[in-house]
Amino acid sequence: MIDRYTRPEIGHIFSLENKYAIWQEIEVLACEAHAEIGEIGITKEEAKWIRDHASFKKEEVDEIEAVTNHDVIAFLTNMGSYIDADVPEGEPKPSRWVHYGMTSTDLGDTALCYQLKQATEIILDDCKKLGEICKRRAFEEKDTLCVGRTHGIHAEPMTFGLKFGSWAWELKRDYDRLKEARDAVSFGAISGAVGTYSSIDPRVEEYVCEHMGLVHDPLSTQVISRDHHAYLASVLAVTAATCERIATEVRALQKTDTLEAEEPFRKGQKGSSAMPHKRNPITMEKVCGLARIVKANAQVAYDNVALWHERDISHSSTERIALPDSFIALDHMFQCLIRIIDGLQLYPKQMLANLNKTRGMLFSSKVLLALVNTGMTREDAYAIVQSNAMATWHEIQQCESGTTFREKLEADDRCTLSSEELDRIFDPWSFLGRIDVVFDRLEQLSFD
């Protein structure tokens, strides 16, 4: 997964080194909170000693865990050895206050939420960058004529800027949802074995969470309820679906039979081992493939919501895979899209050629309305327009030369529209007289 388009930061967030560093900070803050509250015997001097001497080494934690088969105990043992290393012989060991009144999940769940908050910040930055690129390119291509398609079939004229603008708005919605999901998962819990604070003052939880930039869970059991995580995974999945939508459109537009847009093709790049002529949309295909992973992982998060009683660990093993993979995959998808969309090659002449490929049939809706405006019933007008359009379509299907849709209308006595009216109708810009409304709205779009 990690390559030149994936930033190392997103992977580091889910590394053991980062997790252990967060664990260390939570444990030190808890000791400082105990000393501040004064309910147990730890002094502020001991808390400061713990702050100054707390450390760990991943390799040593791994060695201990190989014996204990318990990651938290292995970490605490290793961290405690550093705290007590310089304590004079016969003096009380400050490490005895570490993890006082806590359970493993207090540490693990609070740290995981903090990691998810860190990772979401990176995805937010990705989303903003891509959204701003789409907005910029929308205005650059505001007047680039192309054909709109519904069901894959030519519909009416539009401009390519509308495609970019639509993506920008969708990314803005993703951005807002990501912010909500980040806040929804930014919780901490230090409440003991089943969430009753049986051996720890709730003020410790409040102190730790405040210093970590988290909100204390109002009622945890032994876990922070996984609906928080499921909501975040859902938003990641929706955001991945947006990336997939953009990538799918680029792939469709790069088909040889369409060729209106194309991924940047670098000097020296190869498209096929067998066919040297190929220029394949490989990056966008990769984005579509990775979207399936992120969407599928949302289901894992849903399944993790229902645990036995106050806690089991059926969720733990899956989260260690699904959550990091979703974030790493989505960050990679964004990095790919940022590069491709920023440098997307467009072919306006081919767009015009495609627009004219149906010999004017895509002006049928304007002809229909113009005939209705003459007083004709919609049914009669529809019959005139459709019959001439289908005759044109048959000639196109059979690769036959023939008259255009407009020429057929002009030869049809039932069509009472003047030449001047037809000139106006068969101008593609007649469809786009209100396009400024859309771009005025887009002008207001902000990711701040």
C-alpha positions in Angstrom: 0.0 0.0 0.0 2.8 2.5 0.9 4.4 4.0 -2.2 5.3 7.4 -3.6 1.7 8.6 -3.5 1.1 7.6 0.1 2.4 9.9 2.9 4.1 8.1 5.7 2.3 10.1 8.4 -1.0 8.2 7.9 0.8 4.8 8.4 2.8 6.1 11.4 -0.4 7.0 13.2 -1.3 3.4 13.4 2.2 2.1 14.2 3.0 0.5 17.5 5.5 3.3 18.2 2.8 5.9 18.0 0.3 3.8 19.9 2.8 3.2 22.7 3.7 6.9 22.8 0.0 7.8 23.3 -0.3 5.1 25.9 2.6 6.6 27.7 1.1 10.1 27.7 -2.3 8.8 29.0 -0.6 7.0 31.8 1.6 10.0 32.8 -1.4 12.3 32.6 -3.4 9.9 34.9 -0.6 10.0 37.4 -0.5 13.8 37.3 -4.3 13.9 37.7 -4.0 11.6 40.8 -1.4 13.9 42.3 -3.4 17.0 41.6 -6.6 15.5 43.1 -4.7 14.1 46.1 -7.1 11.2 46.8 -4.4 8.6 46.7 -0.8 8.7 48.0 1.1 9.8 44.9 2.8 13.1 45.4 3.4 15.8 42.8 7.1 15.1 43.0 6.5 11.5 42.1 4.2 12.5 39.2 7.0 14.8 38.0 9.5 11.9 38.3 7.2 9.7 36.2 6.8 12.5 33.6 10.6 12.9 33.4 11.5 9.2 33.3 8.7 7.5 31.5 9.9 5.8 28.3 9.6 2.5 26.4 11.2 0.6 23.6 9.0 -1.2 21.1 11.5 -4.1 20.8 11.5 -4.6 24.5 7.7 -4.5 24.7 7.6 -7.1 22.0 9.9 -9.4 24.0 7.8 -9.1 27.1 4.6 -9.6 25.3 5.9 -12.8 23.8 5.8 -14.1 27.4 2.8 -12.3 28.9 0.6 -12.6 25.8 -0.9 -9.3 26.9 0.1 -6.1 25.2 -0.9 -3.6 27.9 0.9 -5.5 30.6 4.0 -5.8 28.5 4.0 -2.1 27.8 3.4 -1.2 31.5 6.2 -3.5 32.5 8.6 -1.9 30.1 7.6 1.6 30.9 7.9 0.9 34.6 11.4 -0.3 34.2 12.5 3.1 32.8 10.6 5.0 35.5 12.3 3.0 38.3 15.7 2.7 36.7 17.3 5.6 38.6 15.4 5.2 41.9 17.8 4.7 44.8 17.8 1.2 46.3 15.3 0.9 49.1 13.2 3.9 47.9 9.5 3.3 46.9 9.1 2.7 43.2 7.1 5.5 41.5 5.9 3.1 38.8 3.5 1.6 41.4 1.2 4.5 40.6 1.1 3.9 36.9 -2.3 2.4 35.7 -3.7 2.9 39.2 -7.4 2.0 39.2 -7.4 1.6 35.4 -8.3 -1.3 33.2 -6.6 -2.1 29.9 -9.4 -0.8 27.8 -9.3 2.6 29.5 -5.8 2.9 28.0 -6.5 1.2 24.6 -9.8 2.8 23.8 -8.8 6.3 24.7 -5.6 5.9 22.7 -7.5 4.5 19.7 -9.9 7.4 19.6 -7.0 9.8 19.7 -5.4 7.9 16.8 -8.6 8.1 14.9 -8.8 11.8 15.5 -5.2 12.2 14.3 -5.9 10.2 11.1 -9.1 12.0 10.4 -7.3 15.3 10.4 -5.1 14.0 7.6 -8.1 12.9 5.6 -9.7 16.2 6.1 -6.7 17.9 4.7 -6.8 15.5 1.7 -10.4 16.2 1.1 -9.9 20.0 1.2 -7.0 19.9 -1.3 -9.0 17.8 -3.8 -12.1 19.9 -3.3 -10.3 23.1 -4.0 -8.6 21.6 -7.1 -12.1 20.6 -8.4 -13.5 24.1 -7.7 -10.6 25.7 -9.5 -10.8 23.5 -12.5 -14.6 24.0 -12.7 -14.1 27.7 -13.4 -11.2 26.9 -15.8 -13.6 24.7 -17.8 -16.8 26.7 -17.3 -17.2 27.3 -21.0 -15.8 24.1 -22.4 -18.7 22.6 -24.3 -19.3 18.8 -24.0 -22.2 16.5 -24.2 -24.1 15.4 -21.0 -24.9 11.7 -20.8 -27.7 9.9 -19.0 -27.7 6.1 -18.9 -24.5 6.4 -20.9 -26.4 7.9 -23.8 -26.1 11.5 -25.1 -28.6 13.8 -23.4 -28.1 17.5 -23.7 -25.1 19.9 -24.1 -23.4 21.0 -20.9 -19.9 22.2 -20.0 -17.0 20.2 -18.6 -16.8 22.7 -15.7 -20.0 21.3 -14.3 -18.4 17.9 -13.8 -15.6 19.4 -11.7 -18.1 21.6 -9.9 -20.3 18.6 -9.0 -17.3 16.8 -7.5 -16.3 19.9 -5.5 -19.8 20.1 -3.9 -19.7 16.4 -3.1 -16.3 16.7 -1.5 -17.5 19.6 0.5 -20.3 17.4 1.9 -17.7 14.7 2.7 -15.5 17.3 4.4 -18.4 18.4 6.7 -19.3 14.8 7.5 -15.6 14.0 8.3 -15.5 16.9 10.7 -18.6 15.6 12.4 -17.2 12.1 12.5 -13.9 13.3 13.9 -15.8 15.0 16.8 -18.0 12.0 17.2 -15.1 9.7 17.8 -12.9 12.1 19.9 -13.8 10.5 23.2 -11.9 9.0 26.1 -12.8 6.8 29.0 -10.9 6.0 32.2 -13.7 4.5 34.3 -12.5 1.1 35.4 -13.4 -2.5 34.9 -17.1 -2.0 34.0 -17.3 1.8 33.8 -18.4 2.4 37.4 -15.2 4.3 38.6 -14.9 1.7 41.3 -11.2 2.3 41.9 -10.6 5.7 40.2 -11.9 9.2 40.6 -13.9 10.5 37.6 -11.8 13.6 37.8 -8.9 11.6 36.5 -10.8 10.8 33.4 -11.7 14.5 32.9 -8.2 15.6 33.4 -6.7 13.1 31.0 -9.3 13.8 28.3 -9.0 17.6 28.6 -5.2 17.4 28.1 -5.6 15.0 25.2 -8.2 17.2 23.4 -10.9 14.6 23.9 -14.3 14.5 25.6 -14.9 12.1 28.4 -17.5 9.4 27.6 -20.6 10.2 29.7 -21.2 6.5 30.3 -18.7 3.8 29.1 -19.0 0.2 30.1 -15.5 -1.2 29.8 -15.4 0.1 26.2 -16.2 3.3 24.5 -19.3 2.2 22.5 -18.5 1.3 19.0 -21.3 3.3 17.4 -18.8 6.2 17.5 -16.4 4.1 15.4 -19.1 2.8 13.1 -20.2 6.3 12.3 -16.6 7.3 11.4 -16.2 4.1 9.3 -19.5 5.0 7.5 -18.2 8.5 6.7 -15.0 7.1 5.4 -17.0 4.7 3.2 -19.1 7.5 1.8 -16.0 9.6 1.1 -14.4 6.6 -0.6 -17.6 6.3 -2.7 -17.1 10.0 -3.8 -13.5 9.2 -4.8 -14.8 6.2 -6.7 -17.4 8.3 -8.5 -14.7 10.7 -9.7 -12.4 7.9 -10.8 -15.2 6.1 -12.6 -16.0 9.2 -14.6 -12.4 9.7 -15.6 -12.2 6.0 -16.6 -15.3 6.3 -18.7 -14.2 9.5 -20.4 -10.8 7.9 -21.3 -12.3 5.1 -23.3 -11.0 5.1 -26.9 -14.5 5.6 -28.2 -15.0 8.7 -26.0 -11.5 10.1 -25.3 -12.6 13.4 -23.8 -10.3 13.2 -20.8 -7.2 11.2 -19.9 -4.9 10.6 -17.0 -1.5 12.3 -17.3 0.9 9.9 -19.0 4.4 10.4 -17.9 7.5 10.3 -20.1 8.8 6.7 -20.0 5.5 5.3 -18.8 4.3 2.0 -20.3 0.7 1.0 -20.8 0.9 -2.6 -21.6 3.5 -5.4 -21.8 2.0 -6.7 -25.0 0.4 -3.6 -26.7 2.7 -0.6 -26.8 -0.1 1.7 -28.0 -2.0 1.4 -24.7 -2.6 4.4 -22.3 -4.7 2.8 -19.6 -6.5 4.6 -16.7 -4.6 2.5 -14.2 -4.6 5.0 -11.3 -8.3 5.6 -11.5 -8.9 1.9 -11.7 -6.8 1.5 -8.5 -8.9 4.2 -6.8 -12.1 2.3 -7.7 -10.6 -1.0 -6.4 -9.5 0.5 -3.1 -12.9 2.1 -2.6 -14.3 -1.5 -2.3 -12.0 -2.1 0.7 -13.1 1.1 2.6 -16.8 0.4 1.9 -16.5 -3.2 3.0 -14.7 -2.2 6.2 -17.7 -0.1 7.2 -19.6 -3.4 7.6 -16.9 -4.6 10.0 -17.4 -1.5 12.1 -21.2 -2.1 12.1 -20.7 -5.6 13.3 -18.4 -4.4 16.1 -21.1 -2.4 17.8 -22.8 -5.4 19.3 -20.5 -6.8 22.0 -21.3 -9.3 24.8 -22.5 -7.5 28.0 -20.1 -4.8 29.1 -17.2 -5.9 26.8 -15.7 -8.7 24.8 -12.7 -8.4 22.4 -14.3 -9.7 19.2 -14.0 -6.1 17.9 -10.4 -5.6 18.8 -8.8 -7.9 16.2 -10.9 -6.6 13.4 -10.3 -2.9 14.3 -6.5 -3.4 14.2 -6.9 -4.3 10.5 -10.1 -2.5 9.2 -9.6 1.0 10.7 -5.9 1.5 9.7 -6.5 -0.1 6.3 -9.5 2.2 5.6 -7.5 5.3 6.5 -4.4 4.3 4.7 -6.3 3.3 1.6 -8.4 6.5 1.6 -5.4 8.7 2.0 -3.7 6.9 -0.9 -6.9 7.3 -3.0 -6.9 11.1 -2.3 -3.2 11.4 -3.2 -3.9 9.7 -6.5 -6.9 11.9 -7.2 -5.1 15.1 -6.3 -2.4 14.3 -8.8 -4.7 13.1 -11.6 -7.5 15.7 -11.3 -5.0 18.6 -11.0 -3.3 17.4 -14.2 -6.2 15.8 -16.0 -5.8 16.2 -19.7 -8.9 17.4 -21.5 -9.6 17.2 -25.3 -12.2 20.0 -26.1 -12.1 19.2 -29.9 -13.0 15.6 -29.2 -15.8 16.8 -26.9 -17.3 18.9 -29.7 -16.9 15.9 -32.1 -18.8 13.7 -29.7 -21.4 16.4 -29.2 -22.1 16.4 -32.9 -21.9 12.6 -33.3 -25.7 12.2 -33.2 -26.2 14.7 -36.0 -28.2 17.1 -33.8 -30.5 14.6 -32.1 -29.6 16.0 -28.6 -31.5 19.2 -29.4 -34.7 17.2 -29.4 -35.9 18.5 -26.0 -35.8 22.1 -27.2 -37.6 21.2 -30.4 -40.3 19.5 -28.4 -40.9 22.5 -26.2 -40.8 24.9 -29.2 -43.6 22.9 -30.9 -45.6 22.9 -27.7 -45.3 26.6 -27.6 -46.9 26.9 -31.0 -50.1 25.4 -29.6 -49.5 21.8 -30.5 -50.3 19.1 -28.0 -47.3 17.5 -26.2 -48.3 14.1 -27.6 -48.4 15.3 -31.2 -45.1 17.3 -30.8 -43.4 14.2 -29.2 -44.4 12.1 -32.2 -42.9 14.5 -34.7 -39.7 14.8 -32.8 -39.3 11.2 -32.0 -40.0 9.9 -35.5 -37.4 12.2 -37.0 -34.9 11.4 -34.3 -35.3 7.7 -34.7 -34.8 8.0 -38.5 -31.6 9.8 -37.8 -30.5 7.3 -35.2 -31.2 4.4 -37.6 -28.8 5.9 -40.2 -26.1 6.4 -37.5 -26.5 2.8 -36.3 -26.1 1.5 -39.8 -23.2 3.9 -40.5 -25.2 5.3 -43.4 -24.8 8.8 -44.8 -28.0 10.9 -44.6 -29.5 14.1 -43.5 -29.2 15.6 -40.0 -31.9 15.7 -37.5 -32.6 19.3 -38.3 -32.7 18.6 -42.0 -35.3 15.9 -41.4 -37.4 18.3 -39.3 -37.2 20.9 -42.0 -38.5 18.4 -44.6 -41.3 17.3 -42.3 -44.5 19.3 -43.1 -45.8 18.6 -39.5 -42.9 20.7 -38.1 -44.0 24.4 -38.3 -40.9 26.0 -36.8 -39.2 28.7 -38.8 -35.5 28.6 -39.9 -34.8 31.3 -37.4 -36.3 29.4 -34.6 -34.4 26.3 -35.6 -31.1 28.3 -35.6 -31.8 29.3 -32.0 -32.8 25.8 -31.0 -29.8 24.1 -32.6 -27.3 26.3 -30.8 -25.8 24.4 -27.9 -25.5 27.5 -25.8 -29.3 27.8 -25.9 -29.2 25.1 -23.1 -26.7 27.1 -21.0 -28.3 30.5 -20.6 -28.7 30.0 -16.8 -25.3 28.3 -16.2 -24.1 31.4 -14.2 -26.6 30.5 -11.5 -24.7 27.3 -10.9 -21.3 28.9 -10.9 -22.4 31.8 -8.7 -23.3 29.2 -6.1 -20.0 27.4 -6.6 -18.1 30.7 -6.0 -19.4 30.6 -2.5 -18.1 27.1 -1.8 -15.5 27.1 0.9 -13.6 24.4 2.8 -12.8 26.7 5.7 
